[in-house]
Structures are given as structure tokens and as C-alpha cells.
Amino acid sequence: MLENNLIFSLIVSFVISSIMYCINYKKDTLNEEKRNEIIILFGVTFTSIFLFRILSQNKITQPSSGGNLSSVNYKPPF
């Protein structure tokens, strides 16, 4: 489940945003500006983690065109 970049990024971003919400939560002072900051924090952390996970993967697959060169037989067609 944690190998999926999207799910991992959503979980980590949600946890970070929840922690920041709990730290900044006061019944009288949670206004529109604080909510917007938490939403921006979620978006920035999600995007950063998602891009980092995609770019750091070592599973770069390159399509093989014809296989290994040493196994190709170069005989004339006649």
C-alpha cells in the first residue's frame, strides 16, 4: 500500500496537516486565514512528497526494441 506514490503522499500530507491543525487549534482563533494556511500546507506537502517519490524511484523502465544485441541474428534474407 505504501508503494503507491499517490496513497503515500495523501497519508503523509494528511498527517502533517492534522498535526499542524491540532497545534494551532484554539476555539476562538481558528479563522478563515488559518484554514487557508492549512490547506496550502496540505497542497505543498502533497505535491513535494509526490514529486520526490516519483523522481526517486529506481524503476525506470525502457522499452526493449528487439532484445539483446548479442542475440540478434544478422543473416541476409536470401
N, C-alpha and C positions, 0 to 999 in steps of 0.2 A: 504494500500500500504506500509506503514512503518512497518507493522508487518512482512513483508517478510525480512529475515535477509540479503539476497543477495542484494536486491534493496537498503535497508537502508545503507548497508556498501558501496556500489558503490556511492551513493549520497554523503554521508559524506566524503568519500575519495576524490571524485572529487572536492568538495567544498574546502577542506583543501589544496589540490594540486593547485587549481586555485588561492587561496589567496596567497600561497607562490610564485607562478609564478608571480602574479601581484606585490608583494613586491620586488622580485628580478629582475624584468624585466627592463633592460636597453638595448637600441637598439644595442649598440656596445659590450656589455659584456656577452650576453647570448650565451655561447658556449656549446660544447658537454658535458662538465663536469656538468654544471648547469642542463642541460636536464636530465642527468642520475640521479642526485640527486633528481629531482622532480619525476622521475619515481620510484625510490627507496622509496621515501616518500609515494607515492600513494600505492605501494605494501605493505609496512609495516603497514600503517594505515588501509588499507582494510583488511588485514589478522588479525590484532589485534581486530578491531571492529567486524568482522565476528565471530571470535572465542569467544569473550566476549559475544556477543549476543546469541550464541548457548549454551554456558555454563551457562549463567544466566537465561535461560528460566525455568520456573517452570512447564512446561507442559511435565513432564517426564511420558510417558505412559508405563505401564507394562501390558502385555497381561494377561488376566484373564484365568485361567485354571479350568474351571468347575464352576465358580461363587463363591458366598459367602459360607463359610464353614457351616454356620448355616442353610443354605437352602438345603444342600445335604442330601439325604435320604440314610441311610446305611442299607437297607434290604437285606437279603440273596436272592440269585437268585432262590430258590426253593419254 
